[in-house]
Amino acid sequence: MGYRIIIGNAVETPDGPDIETVRHDSAPAFPGDDDCHHVNERAPSYSAWTDFANSSGLHELFFHPDHGLMANHPGIVAITPAHVEAIRKALRHRLSAGGPGQSPGFGDGLDYTAARLLWLDYWMRWALENCERPAIRNT
């Protein structure tokens, strides 16, 4: 059991707000992550995403009860430039400090925190630049 996280354009459907899955060949892909290559959707376990939020210093960004991107589960939240800047700051810090792995990815010796930050950075920036209603949804 876990989250389904998707980043993109929020649209209204008969069942409520949703975001369509999008694939870009230029989007990040990582070793050990074959199911999520180049797409705007991830499905981490609850504990894996919480561990990521803690290890990246972004726990409040995602889980603050009043304004976290994932404070409501399920939920959908508009993405702002401030959210993107928080991700970029955490990514710069992670890459300059060097994570536990030698390169981003999922598996022994790879840095899953850096991989998730790179994924978030790409898709959140893409959403702000290309979507009428940039948002993040978790189900």
N, CA, C and O atoms as CSV, one atom per row, in Angstrom:
chain,resi,resn,atom,element,x,y,z
A,1,MET,N,N,0.848,-1.168,0.000
A,1,MET,CA,C,0.000,0.000,0.000
A,1,MET,C,C,0.894,1.230,0.000
A,1,MET,O,O,1.976,1.235,0.586
A,2,GLY,N,N,0.418,2.266,-0.668
A,2,GLY,CA,C,1.193,3.482,-0.712
A,2,GLY,C,C,0.464,4.578,-1.461
A,2,GLY,O,O,-0.743,4.508,-1.691
A,3,TYR,N,N,1.232,5.597,-1.836
A,3,TYR,CA,C,0.696,6.736,-2.558
A,3,TYR,C,C,0.722,6.478,-4.058
A,3,TYR,O,O,1.475,5.638,-4.551
A,4,ARG,N,N,-0.101,7.206,-4.757
A,4,ARG,CA,C,0.028,7.415,-6.199
A,4,ARG,C,C,0.172,8.918,-6.324
A,4,ARG,O,O,-0.773,9.658,-6.052
A,5,ILE,N,N,1.349,9.377,-6.734
A,5,ILE,CA,C,1.644,10.804,-6.838
A,5,ILE,C,C,1.766,11.140,-8.313
A,5,ILE,O,O,2.486,10.474,-9.058
A,6,ILE,N,N,1.060,12.173,-8.725
A,6,ILE,CA,C,1.097,12.581,-10.123
A,6,ILE,C,C,1.150,14.105,-10.186
A,6,ILE,O,O,0.464,14.793,-9.430
A,7,ILE,N,N,1.975,14.623,-11.099
A,7,ILE,CA,C,2.192,16.068,-11.229
A,7,ILE,C,C,1.855,16.478,-12.650
A,7,ILE,O,O,2.313,15.857,-13.609
A,8,GLY,N,N,1.044,17.540,-12.786
A,8,GLY,CA,C,0.690,18.021,-14.112
A,8,GLY,C,C,-0.441,19.012,-14.062
A,8,GLY,O,O,-0.556,19.797,-13.122
A,9,ASN,N,N,-1.293,18.972,-15.102
A,9,ASN,CA,C,-2.397,19.910,-15.234
A,9,ASN,C,C,-3.649,19.347,-14.574
A,9,ASN,O,O,-4.120,18.268,-14.934
A,10,ALA,N,N,-4.180,20.084,-13.610
A,10,ALA,CA,C,-5.416,19.666,-12.942
A,10,ALA,C,C,-6.591,19.917,-13.877
A,10,ALA,O,O,-6.751,21.007,-14.425
A,11,VAL,N,N,-7.405,18.885,-14.045
A,11,VAL,CA,C,-8.604,18.980,-14.876
A,11,VAL,C,C,-9.791,18.458,-14.088
A,11,VAL,O,O,-9.650,17.595,-13.222
A,12,GLU,N,N,-10.950,18.990,-14.399
A,12,GLU,CA,C,-12.174,18.507,-13.764
A,12,GLU,C,C,-12.721,17.340,-14.581
A,12,GLU,O,O,-12.796,17.406,-15.808
A,13,THR,N,N,-13.099,16.282,-13.887
A,13,THR,CA,C,-13.724,15.130,-14.511
A,13,THR,C,C,-15.054,14.888,-13.793
A,13,THR,O,O,-15.299,15.485,-12.744
A,14,PRO,N,N,-15.906,14.035,-14.330
A,14,PRO,CA,C,-17.152,13.720,-13.629
A,14,PRO,C,C,-16.919,13.155,-12.218
A,14,PRO,O,O,-17.785,13.264,-11.349
A,15,ASP,N,N,-15.743,12.551,-12.002
A,15,ASP,CA,C,-15.410,11.985,-10.690
A,15,ASP,C,C,-14.643,12.951,-9.799
A,15,ASP,O,O,-14.240,12.577,-8.697
A,16,GLY,N,N,-14.431,14.187,-10.251
A,16,GLY,CA,C,-13.676,15.161,-9.473
A,16,GLY,C,C,-12.369,15.515,-10.158
A,16,GLY,O,O,-12.124,15.079,-11.283
A,17,PRO,N,N,-11.519,16.303,-9.493
A,17,PRO,CA,C,-10.265,16.733,-10.120
A,17,PRO,C,C,-9.311,15.564,-10.330
A,17,PRO,O,O,-9.267,14.624,-9.537
A,18,ASP,N,N,-8.551,15.644,-11.417
A,18,ASP,CA,C,-7.578,14.606,-11.731
A,18,ASP,C,C,-6.434,15.230,-12.516
A,18,ASP,O,O,-6.499,16.392,-12.918
A,19,ILE,N,N,-5.392,14.446,-12.726
A,19,ILE,CA,C,-4.241,14.836,-13.530
A,19,ILE,C,C,-3.919,13.662,-14.437
A,19,ILE,O,O,-3.839,12.518,-13.989
A,20,GLU,N,N,-3.738,13.957,-15.713
A,20,GLU,CA,C,-3.448,12.916,-16.689
A,20,GLU,C,C,-1.985,12.499,-16.629
A,20,GLU,O,O,-1.100,13.335,-16.444
A,21,THR,N,N,-1.736,11.209,-16.786
A,21,THR,CA,C,-0.362,10.714,-16.877
A,21,THR,C,C,0.245,11.173,-18.199
A,21,THR,O,O,-0.377,11.072,-19.257
A,22,VAL,N,N,1.479,11.681,-18.113
A,22,VAL,CA,C,2.198,12.199,-19.274
A,22,VAL,C,C,3.568,11.537,-19.306
A,22,VAL,O,O,4.167,11.280,-18.263
A,23,ARG,N,N,4.055,11.265,-20.505
A,23,ARG,CA,C,5.396,10.708,-20.681
A,23,ARG,C,C,6.197,11.658,-21.573
A,23,ARG,O,O,5.719,12.108,-22.614
A,24,HIS,N,N,7.439,11.954,-21.135
A,24,HIS,CA,C,8.384,12.750,-21.924
A,24,HIS,C,C,9.694,11.985,-21.997
A,24,HIS,O,O,10.212,11.540,-20.974
A,25,ASP,N,N,10.219,11.833,-23.172
A,25,ASP,CA,C,11.510,11.151,-23.298
A,25,ASP,C,C,12.629,11.919,-22.603
A,25,ASP,O,O,13.641,11.326,-22.232
A,26,SER,N,N,12.464,13.236,-22.419
A,26,SER,CA,C,13.489,14.045,-21.756
A,26,SER,C,C,13.373,14.016,-20.230
A,26,SER,O,O,14.259,14.506,-19.529
A,27,ALA,N,N,12.288,13.446,-19.720
A,27,ALA,CA,C,12.103,13.365,-18.261
A,27,ALA,C,C,13.085,12.362,-17.664
A,27,ALA,O,O,13.545,11.455,-18.357
A,28,PRO,N,N,13.404,12.519,-16.397
A,28,PRO,CA,C,14.394,11.635,-15.786
A,28,PRO,C,C,13.941,10.178,-15.724
A,28,PRO,O,O,12.759,9.866,-15.572
A,29,ALA,N,N,14.929,9.312,-15.846
A,29,ALA,CA,C,14.752,7.869,-15.657
A,29,ALA,C,C,15.951,7.395,-14.855
A,29,ALA,O,O,17.058,7.904,-15.027
A,30,PHE,N,N,15.733,6.416,-13.973
A,30,PHE,CA,C,16.780,6.010,-13.044
A,30,PHE,C,C,16.922,4.497,-13.013
A,30,PHE,O,O,15.944,3.775,-13.211
A,31,PRO,N,N,18.128,4.017,-12.768
A,31,PRO,CA,C,18.309,2.578,-12.583
A,31,PRO,C,C,17.420,2.064,-11.448
A,31,PRO,O,O,17.259,2.727,-10.423
A,32,GLY,N,N,16.853,0.892,-11.642
A,32,GLY,CA,C,16.037,0.274,-10.608
A,32,GLY,C,C,14.637,0.842,-10.513
A,32,GLY,O,O,13.927,0.567,-9.545
A,33,ASP,N,N,14.221,1.630,-11.495
A,33,ASP,CA,C,12.931,2.312,-11.436
A,33,ASP,C,C,12.198,2.166,-12.770
A,33,ASP,O,O,11.651,3.140,-13.286
A,34,ASP,N,N,12.185,0.976,-13.318
A,34,ASP,CA,C,11.659,0.746,-14.665
A,34,ASP,C,C,10.203,1.162,-14.832
A,34,ASP,O,O,9.820,1.599,-15.917
A,35,ASP,N,N,9.390,1.042,-13.808
A,35,ASP,CA,C,7.969,1.368,-13.931
A,35,ASP,C,C,7.705,2.855,-14.077
A,35,ASP,O,O,6.640,3.240,-14.557
A,36,CYS,N,N,8.640,3.697,-13.678
A,36,CYS,CA,C,8.400,5.145,-13.665
A,36,CYS,C,C,9.258,5.915,-14.656
A,36,CYS,O,O,9.317,7.142,-14.590
A,37,HIS,N,N,9.931,5.215,-15.583
A,37,HIS,CA,C,10.776,5.917,-16.554
A,37,HIS,C,C,10.002,6.955,-17.339
A,37,HIS,O,O,9.015,6.643,-18.006
A,38,HIS,N,N,10.454,8.178,-17.253
A,38,HIS,CA,C,9.993,9.280,-18.096
A,38,HIS,C,C,8.533,9.693,-17.883
A,38,HIS,O,O,7.990,10.396,-18.736
A,39,VAL,N,N,7.879,9.301,-16.806
A,39,VAL,CA,C,6.480,9.684,-16.601
A,39,VAL,C,C,6.324,10.572,-15.364
A,39,VAL,O,O,7.200,10.627,-14.501
A,40,ASN,N,N,5.185,11.265,-15.306
A,40,ASN,CA,C,4.899,12.219,-14.239
A,40,ASN,C,C,4.191,11.572,-13.056
A,40,ASN,O,O,3.579,12.268,-12.246
A,41,GLU,N,N,4.266,10.282,-12.950
A,41,GLU,CA,C,3.570,9.551,-11.893
A,41,GLU,C,C,4.532,8.607,-11.169
A,41,GLU,O,O,5.382,7.968,-11.790
A,42,ARG,N,N,4.380,8.534,-9.836
A,42,ARG,CA,C,5.174,7.621,-9.008
A,42,ARG,C,C,4.222,6.927,-8.052
A,42,ARG,O,O,3.123,7.418,-7.795
A,43,ALA,N,N,4.641,5.791,-7.530
A,43,ALA,CA,C,3.809,5.047,-6.581
A,43,ALA,C,C,4.664,4.510,-5.433
A,43,ALA,O,O,4.828,3.298,-5.293
A,44,PRO,N,N,5.210,5.415,-4.609
A,44,PRO,CA,C,6.023,4.958,-3.479
A,44,PRO,C,C,5.150,4.450,-2.331
A,44,PRO,O,O,3.981,4.819,-2.209
A,45,SER,N,N,5.730,3.615,-1.509
A,45,SER,CA,C,5.025,3.208,-0.288
A,45,SER,C,C,4.931,4.415,0.633
A,45,SER,O,O,5.676,5.383,0.481
A,46,TYR,N,N,4.013,4.349,1.587
A,46,TYR,CA,C,3.881,5.440,2.558
A,46,TYR,C,C,5.200,5.664,3.293
A,46,TYR,O,O,5.643,6.800,3.457
A,47,SER,N,N,5.817,4.582,3.731
A,47,SER,CA,C,7.055,4.728,4.510
A,47,SER,C,C,8.205,5.237,3.643
A,47,SER,O,O,9.020,6.032,4.112
A,48,ALA,N,N,8.285,4.796,2.389
A,48,ALA,CA,C,9.365,5.265,1.509
A,48,ALA,C,C,9.249,6.767,1.261
A,48,ALA,O,O,10.257,7.474,1.248
A,49,TRP,N,N,8.007,7.262,1.061
A,49,TRP,CA,C,7.848,8.703,0.811
A,49,TRP,C,C,8.123,9.509,2.072
A,49,TRP,O,O,8.710,10.588,1.999
A,50,THR,N,N,7.713,9.006,3.212
A,50,THR,CA,C,8.013,9.688,4.476
A,50,THR,C,C,9.518,9.719,4.716
A,50,THR,O,O,10.057,10.751,5.114
A,51,ASP,N,N,10.203,8.602,4.479
A,51,ASP,CA,C,11.662,8.566,4.613
A,51,ASP,C,C,12.317,9.575,3.675
A,51,ASP,O,O,13.251,10.278,4.059
A,52,PHE,N,N,11.815,9.640,2.435
A,52,PHE,CA,C,12.341,10.612,1.474
A,52,PHE,C,C,12.132,12.043,1.976
A,52,PHE,O,O,13.056,12.856,1.945
A,53,ALA,N,N,10.915,12.345,2.439
A,53,ALA,CA,C,10.615,13.703,2.919
A,53,ALA,C,C,11.537,14.080,4.071
A,53,ALA,O,O,11.986,15.223,4.154
A,54,ASN,N,N,11.822,13.142,4.952
A,54,ASN,CA,C,12.727,13.411,6.072
A,54,ASN,C,C,14.169,13.558,5.602
A,54,ASN,O,O,14.852,14.495,6.013
A,55,SER,N,N,14.644,12.656,4.750
A,55,SER,CA,C,16.048,12.688,4.332
A,55,SER,C,C,16.363,13.879,3.436
A,55,SER,O,O,17.515,14.306,3.356
A,56,SER,N,N,15.355,14.417,2.765
A,56,SER,CA,C,15.580,15.563,1.881
A,56,SER,C,C,15.351,16.899,2.584
A,56,SER,O,O,15.633,17.956,2.020
A,57,GLY,N,N,14.839,16.854,3.814
A,57,GLY,CA,C,14.523,18.078,4.525
A,57,GLY,C,C,13.208,18.714,4.081
A,57,GLY,O,O,12.963,19.889,4.354
A,58,LEU,N,N,12.360,17.941,3.397
A,58,LEU,CA,C,11.123,18.477,2.842
A,58,LEU,C,C,9.863,17.960,3.540
A,58,LEU,O,O,8.769,18.033,2.981
A,59,HIS,N,N,10.015,17.437,4.760
A,59,HIS,CA,C,8.846,16.888,5.441
A,59,HIS,C,C,7.735,17.921,5.582
A,59,HIS,O,O,6.571,17.611,5.327
A,60,GLU,N,N,8.072,19.130,5.980
A,60,GLU,CA,C,7.056,20.170,6.156
A,60,GLU,C,C,6.406,20.537,4.824
A,60,GLU,O,O,5.196,20.755,4.775
A,61,LEU,N,N,7.183,20.610,3.744
A,61,LEU,CA,C,6.642,20.934,2.436
A,61,LEU,C,C,5.542,19.941,2.041
A,61,LEU,O,O,4.529,20.329,1.459
A,62,PHE,N,N,5.747,18.682,2.356
A,62,PHE,CA,C,4.768,17.673,1.967
A,62,PHE,C,C,3.692,17.422,3.019
A,62,PHE,O,O,2.534,17.194,2.669
A,63,PHE,N,N,4.050,17.460,4.291
A,63,PHE,CA,C,3.126,16.965,5.310
A,63,PHE,C,C,2.657,17.981,6.348
A,63,PHE,O,O,1.957,17.604,7.287
A,64,HIS,N,N,3.018,19.258,6.209
A,64,HIS,CA,C,2.511,20.251,7.157
A,64,HIS,C,C,0.987,20.178,7.131
A,64,HIS,O,O,0.393,20.206,6.053
A,65,PRO,N,N,0.337,20.083,8.303
A,65,PRO,CA,C,-1.113,19.869,8.319
A,65,PRO,C,C,-1.933,21.000,7.706
A,65,PRO,O,O,-3.061,20.763,7.275
A,66,ASP,N,N,-1.404,22.218,7.652
A,66,ASP,CA,C,-2.170,23.333,7.103
A,66,ASP,C,C,-1.896,23.610,5.628
A,66,ASP,O,O,-2.794,24.032,4.900
A,67,HIS,N,N,-0.654,23.374,5.180
A,67,HIS,CA,C,-0.313,23.767,3.809
A,67,HIS,C,C,0.598,22.779,3.087
A,67,HIS,O,O,1.164,23.126,2.049
A,68,GLY,N,N,0.757,21.575,3.597
A,68,GLY,CA,C,1.601,20.585,2.938
A,68,GLY,C,C,1.009,20.105,1.626
A,68,GLY,O,O,-0.210,20.013,1.479
A,69,LEU,N,N,1.877,19.801,0.678
A,69,LEU,CA,C,1.428,19.308,-0.622
A,69,LEU,C,C,0.641,18.006,-0.513
A,69,LEU,O,O,-0.177,17.690,-1.378
A,70,MET,N,N,0.896,17.248,0.564
A,70,MET,CA,C,0.194,15.983,0.753
A,70,MET,C,C,-0.483,15.931,2.126
A,70,MET,O,O,-0.648,14.859,2.707
A,71,ALA,N,N,-0.868,17.092,2.628
A,71,ALA,CA,C,-1.515,17.153,3.945
A,71,ALA,C,C,-2.843,16.413,3.934
A,71,ALA,O,O,-3.239,15.813,4.934
A,72,ASN,N,N,-3.529,16.460,2.796
A,72,ASN,CA,C,-4.781,15.726,2.651
A,72,ASN,C,C,-4.541,14.535,1.740
A,72,ASN,O,O,-3.993,14.668,0.646
A,73,HIS,N,N,-4.957,13.385,2.207
A,73,HIS,CA,C,-4.774,12.157,1.423
A,73,HIS,C,C,-6.104,11.442,1.330
A,73,HIS,O,O,-6.608,10.986,2.357
A,74,PRO,N,N,-6.692,11.322,0.174
A,74,PRO,CA,C,-6.219,11.851,-1.111
A,74,PRO,C,C,-6.408,13.352,-1.182
A,74,PRO,O,O,-7.171,13.945,-0.419
A,75,GLY,N,N,-5.684,13.953,-2.128
A,75,GLY,CA,C,-5.801,15.385,-2.274
A,75,GLY,C,C,-5.100,15.888,-3.517
A,75,GLY,O,O,-4.300,15.182,-4.131
A,76,ILE,N,N,-5.412,17.113,-3.873
A,76,ILE,CA,C,-4.780,17.779,-5.006
A,76,ILE,C,C,-4.487,19.215,-4.586
A,76,ILE,O,O,-5.342,19.886,-4.009
A,77,VAL,N,N,-3.271,19.683,-4.880
A,77,VAL,CA,C,-2.819,21.009,-4.444
A,77,VAL,C,C,-2.141,21.706,-5.617
A,77,VAL,O,O,-1.369,21.092,-6.354
A,78,ALA,N,N,-2.434,22.995,-5.785
A,78,ALA,CA,C,-1.779,23.791,-6.819
A,78,ALA,C,C,-0.293,23.928,-6.504
A,78,ALA,O,O,0.093,24.099,-5.347
A,79,ILE,N,N,0.529,23.853,-7.534
A,79,ILE,CA,C,1.979,24.027,-7.403
A,79,ILE,C,C,2.304,25.495,-7.627
A,79,ILE,O,O,1.786,26.124,-8.549
A,80,THR,N,N,3.169,26.036,-6.769
A,80,THR,CA,C,3.585,27.431,-6.875
A,80,THR,C,C,5.092,27.518,-7.135
A,80,THR,O,O,5.810,26.537,-6.943
A,81,PRO,N,N,5.568,28.675,-7.568
A,81,PRO,CA,C,7.018,28.852,-7.698
A,81,PRO,C,C,7.763,28.600,-6.386
A,81,PRO,O,O,8.898,28.124,-6.411
A,82,ALA,N,N,7.155,28.905,-5.254
A,82,ALA,CA,C,7.813,28.661,-3.962
A,82,ALA,C,C,8.012,27.163,-3.731
A,82,ALA,O,O,9.030,26.761,-3.168
A,83,HIS,N,N,7.073,26.343,-4.149
A,83,HIS,CA,C,7.236,24.889,-4.020
A,83,HIS,C,C,8.425,24.412,-4.865
A,83,HIS,O,O,9.250,23.615,-4.419
A,84,VAL,N,N,8.481,24.923,-6.086
A,84,VAL,CA,C,9.571,24.534,-6.989
A,84,VAL,C,C,10.908,24.973,-6.409
A,84,VAL,O,O,11.881,24.220,-6.461
A,85,GLU,N,N,10.969,26.158,-5.868
A,85,GLU,CA,C,12.226,26.641,-5.287
A,85,GLU,C,C,12.651,25.791,-4.098
A,85,GLU,O,O,13.842,25.538,-3.921
A,86,ALA,N,N,11.707,25.349,-3.287
A,86,ALA,CA,C,12.042,24.469,-2.156
A,86,ALA,C,C,12.641,23.158,-2.647
A,86,ALA,O,O,13.603,22.658,-2.065
A,87,ILE,N,N,12.079,22.600,-3.713
A,87,ILE,CA,C,12.618,21.361,-4.297
A,87,ILE,C,C,14.014,21.617,-4.855
A,87,ILE,O,O,14.930,20.827,-4.625
A,88,ARG,N,N,14.178,22.705,-5.577
A,88,ARG,CA,C,15.483,23.025,-6.182
A,88,ARG,C,C,16.554,23.224,-5.108
A,88,ARG,O,O,17.689,22.776,-5.265
A,89,LYS,N,N,16.188,23.892,-4.028
A,89,LYS,CA,C,17.126,24.110,-2.921
A,89,LYS,C,C,17.538,22.774,-2.301
A,89,LYS,O,O,18.722,22.541,-2.058
A,90,ALA,N,N,16.573,21.907,-2.048
A,90,ALA,CA,C,16.884,20.586,-1.481
A,90,ALA,C,C,17.737,19.768,-2.440
A,90,ALA,O,O,18.640,19.053,-2.006
A,91,LEU,N,N,17.464,19.864,-3.734
A,91,LEU,CA,C,18.248,19.131,-4.736
A,91,LEU,C,C,19.684,19.645,-4.773
A,91,LEU,O,O,20.623,18.849,-4.776
A,92,ARG,N,N,19.866,20.960,-4.800
A,92,ARG,CA,C,21.233,21.517,-4.795
A,92,ARG,C,C,21.997,21.064,-3.564
A,92,ARG,O,O,23.165,20.686,-3.648
A,93,HIS,N,N,21.326,21.106,-2.419
A,93,HIS,CA,C,21.971,20.675,-1.184
A,93,HIS,C,C,22.351,19.195,-1.261
A,93,HIS,O,O,23.470,18.826,-0.904
A,94,ARG,N,N,21.446,18.360,-1.716
A,94,ARG,CA,C,21.704,16.917,-1.791
A,94,ARG,C,C,22.872,16.624,-2.719
A,94,ARG,O,O,23.751,15.830,-2.386
A,95,LEU,N,N,22.882,17.266,-3.885
A,95,LEU,CA,C,23.947,16.993,-4.845
A,95,LEU,C,C,25.292,17.551,-4.392
A,95,LEU,O,O,26.329,16.956,-4.684
A,96,SER,N,N,25.297,18.680,-3.686
A,96,SER,CA,C,26.567,19.238,-3.213
A,96,SER,C,C,27.095,18.481,-2.003
A,96,SER,O,O,28.307,18.361,-1.824
A,97,ALA,N,N,26.191,17.971,-1.172
A,97,ALA,CA,C,26.610,17.239,0.021
A,97,ALA,C,C,26.970,15.796,-0.302
A,97,ALA,O,O,27.725,15.159,0.434
A,98,GLY,N,N,26.442,15.291,-1.381
A,98,GLY,CA,C,26.678,13.891,-1.730
A,98,GLY,C,C,25.840,12.979,-0.862
A,98,GLY,O,O,26.007,12.944,0.357
A,99,GLY,N,N,24.957,12.253,-1.476
A,99,GLY,CA,C,24.110,11.315,-0.743
A,99,GLY,C,C,24.832,10.007,-0.489
A,99,GLY,O,O,26.023,9.879,-0.774
A,100,PRO,N,N,24.114,9.046,0.041
A,100,PRO,CA,C,24.731,7.771,0.373
A,100,PRO,C,C,25.164,6.976,-0.843
A,100,PRO,O,O,26.035,6.113,-0.736
A,101,GLY,N,N,24.574,7.249,-1.998
A,101,GLY,CA,C,24.937,6.529,-3.210
A,101,GLY,C,C,25.819,7.361,-4.104
A,101,GLY,O,O,25.981,8.565,-3.905
A,102,GLN,N,N,26.378,6.712,-5.078
A,102,GLN,CA,C,27.236,7.437,-6.004
A,102,GLN,C,C,26.439,8.167,-7.073
A,102,GLN,O,O,26.896,9.178,-7.607
A,103,SER,N,N,25.255,7.665,-7.388
A,103,SER,CA,C,24.431,8.320,-8.386
A,103,SER,C,C,22.958,8.085,-8.066
A,103,SER,O,O,22.628,7.165,-7.317
A,104,PRO,N,N,22.067,8.913,-8.627
A,104,PRO,CA,C,20.642,8.762,-8.354
A,104,PRO,C,C,20.105,7.441,-8.893
A,104,PRO,O,O,20.483,7.002,-9.980
A,105,GLY,N,N,19.244,6.830,-8.141
A,105,GLY,CA,C,18.608,5.597,-8.584
A,105,GLY,C,C,18.056,4.829,-7.410
A,105,GLY,O,O,18.072,5.299,-6.273
A,106,PHE,N,N,17.568,3.642,-7.700
A,106,PHE,CA,C,16.914,2.808,-6.697
A,106,PHE,C,C,17.591,1.445,-6.689
A,106,PHE,O,O,17.520,0.700,-7.667
A,107,GLY,N,N,18.240,1.129,-5.589
A,107,GLY,CA,C,18.951,-0.135,-5.450
A,107,GLY,C,C,20.212,0.073,-4.651
A,107,GLY,O,O,20.526,1.190,-4.241
A,108,ASP,N,N,20.931,-1.001,-4.432
A,108,ASP,CA,C,22.153,-0.949,-3.637
A,108,ASP,C,C,23.143,0.058,-4.209
A,108,ASP,O,O,23.455,0.037,-5.399
A,109,GLY,N,N,23.630,0.941,-3.340
A,109,GLY,CA,C,24.647,1.914,-3.722
A,109,GLY,C,C,24.124,3.104,-4.498
A,109,GLY,O,O,24.916,3.932,-4.948
A,110,LEU,N,N,22.816,3.215,-4.670
A,110,LEU,CA,C,22.238,4.339,-5.406
A,110,LEU,C,C,21.478,5.250,-4.449
A,110,LEU,O,O,21.002,4.803,-3.405
A,111,ASP,N,N,21.367,6.508,-4.799
A,111,ASP,CA,C,20.762,7.514,-3.935
A,111,ASP,C,C,19.313,7.764,-4.349
A,111,ASP,O,O,19.048,8.517,-5.286
A,112,TYR,N,N,18.375,7.123,-3.641
A,112,TYR,CA,C,16.956,7.274,-3.989
A,112,TYR,C,C,16.436,8.674,-3.662
A,112,TYR,O,O,15.506,9.147,-4.315
A,113,THR,N,N,17.015,9.343,-2.670
A,113,THR,CA,C,16.573,10.705,-2.349
A,113,THR,C,C,16.906,11.643,-3.506
A,113,THR,O,O,16.066,12.444,-3.915
A,114,ALA,N,N,18.107,11.549,-4.028
A,114,ALA,CA,C,18.478,12.384,-5.180
A,114,ALA,C,C,17.596,12.067,-6.382
A,114,ALA,O,O,17.184,12.979,-7.099
A,115,ALA,N,N,17.301,10.795,-6.612
A,115,ALA,CA,C,16.436,10.420,-7.736
A,115,ALA,C,C,15.057,11.049,-7.592
A,115,ALA,O,O,14.532,11.607,-8.556
A,116,ARG,N,N,14.473,10.969,-6.427
A,116,ARG,CA,C,13.143,11.553,-6.224
A,116,ARG,C,C,13.176,13.076,-6.342
A,116,ARG,O,O,12.237,13.675,-6.867
A,117,LEU,N,N,14.232,13.700,-5.865
A,117,LEU,CA,C,14.354,15.150,-6.005
A,117,LEU,C,C,14.485,15.554,-7.474
A,117,LEU,O,O,13.878,16.535,-7.904
A,118,LEU,N,N,15.267,14.809,-8.236
A,118,LEU,CA,C,15.405,15.103,-9.661
A,118,LEU,C,C,14.071,14.924,-10.385
A,118,LEU,O,O,13.722,15.715,-11.262
A,119,TRP,N,N,13.330,13.879,-10.013
A,119,TRP,CA,C,12.006,13.650,-10.601
A,119,TRP,C,C,11.069,14.814,-10.262
A,119,TRP,O,O,10.422,15.364,-11.153
A,120,LEU,N,N,10.994,15.187,-8.997
A,120,LEU,CA,C,10.146,16.305,-8.581
A,120,LEU,C,C,10.546,17.597,-9.277
A,120,LEU,O,O,9.687,18.339,-9.753
A,121,ASP,N,N,11.839,17.870,-9.337
A,121,ASP,CA,C,12.324,19.097,-9.966
A,121,ASP,C,C,11.869,19.169,-11.421
A,121,ASP,O,O,11.346,20.192,-11.863
A,122,TYR,N,N,12.067,18.092,-12.154
A,122,TYR,CA,C,11.681,18.098,-13.567
A,122,TYR,C,C,10.185,18.331,-13.722
A,122,TYR,O,O,9.774,19.244,-14.439
A,123,TRP,N,N,9.366,17.520,-13.061
A,123,TRP,CA,C,7.922,17.561,-13.303
A,123,TRP,C,C,7.258,18.796,-12.704
A,123,TRP,O,O,6.300,19.308,-13.282
A,124,MET,N,N,7.731,19.284,-11.574
A,124,MET,CA,C,7.126,20.492,-11.002
A,124,MET,C,C,7.467,21.714,-11.859
A,124,MET,O,O,6.613,22.572,-12.083
A,125,ARG,N,N,8.700,21.794,-12.335
A,125,ARG,CA,C,9.052,22.899,-13.233
A,125,ARG,C,C,8.255,22.793,-14.535
A,125,ARG,O,O,7.743,23.794,-15.036
A,126,TRP,N,N,8.150,21.578,-15.082
A,126,TRP,CA,C,7.377,21.371,-16.302
A,126,TRP,C,C,5.926,21.813,-16.106
A,126,TRP,O,O,5.361,22.489,-16.965
A,127,ALA,N,N,5.330,21.438,-14.988
A,127,ALA,CA,C,3.937,21.795,-14.726
A,127,ALA,C,C,3.763,23.313,-14.658
A,127,ALA,O,O,2.826,23.858,-15.241
A,128,LEU,N,N,4.662,23.991,-13.949
A,128,LEU,CA,C,4.559,25.458,-13.866
A,128,LEU,C,C,4.701,26.127,-15.234
A,128,LEU,O,O,4.025,27.115,-15.523
A,129,GLU,N,N,5.575,25.587,-16.062
A,129,GLU,CA,C,5.862,26.205,-17.353
A,129,GLU,C,C,4.843,25.845,-18.436
A,129,GLU,O,O,4.690,26.582,-19.409
A,130,ASN,N,N,4.148,24.720,-18.275
A,130,ASN,CA,C,3.335,24.207,-19.378
A,130,ASN,C,C,1.861,23.971,-19.074
A,130,ASN,O,O,1.093,23.678,-19.990
A,131,CYS,N,N,1.454,24.087,-17.847
A,131,CYS,CA,C,0.085,23.732,-17.486
A,131,CYS,C,C,-0.721,24.959,-17.074
A,131,CYS,O,O,-0.208,25.867,-16.421
A,132,GLU,N,N,-1.977,24.966,-17.465
A,132,GLU,CA,C,-2.879,26.039,-17.067
A,132,GLU,C,C,-3.135,26.005,-15.569
A,132,GLU,O,O,-3.217,27.052,-14.929
A,133,ARG,N,N,-3.263,24.789,-14.998
A,133,ARG,CA,C,-3.512,24.611,-13.565
A,133,ARG,C,C,-2.486,23.613,-13.018
A,133,ARG,O,O,-2.844,22.460,-12.776
A,134,PRO,N,N,-1.217,24.015,-12.813
A,134,PRO,CA,C,-0.203,23.096,-12.326
A,134,PRO,C,C,-0.548,22.598,-10.929
A,134,PRO,O,O,-0.882,23.382,-10.040
A,135,ALA,N,N,-0.462,21.277,-10.750
A,135,ALA,CA,C,-0.865,20.704,-9.464
A,135,ALA,C,C,-0.163,19.382,-9.209
A,135,ALA,O,O,0.399,18.763,-10.112
A,136,ILE,N,N,-0.214,18.971,-7.956
A,136,ILE,CA,C,0.260,17.655,-7.526
A,136,ILE,C,C,-0.922,16.950,-6.871
A,136,ILE,O,O,-1.657,17.544,-6.082
A,137,ARG,N,N,-1.091,15.678,-7.209
A,137,ARG,CA,C,-2.200,14.912,-6.653
A,137,ARG,C,C,-1.636,13.657,-6.012
A,137,ARG,O,O,-0.695,13.046,-6.520
A,138,ASN,N,N,-2.232,13.283,-4.880
A,138,ASN,CA,C,-1.885,12.010,-4.262
A,138,ASN,C,C,-3.176,11.257,-3.984
A,138,ASN,O,O,-4.173,11.825,-3.538
A,139,THR,N,N,-3.124,9.982,-4.256
A,139,THR,CA,C,-4.281,9.112,-4.005
A,139,THR,C,C,-3.833,7.880,-3.269
A,139,THR,O,O,-4.652,7.015,-2.958
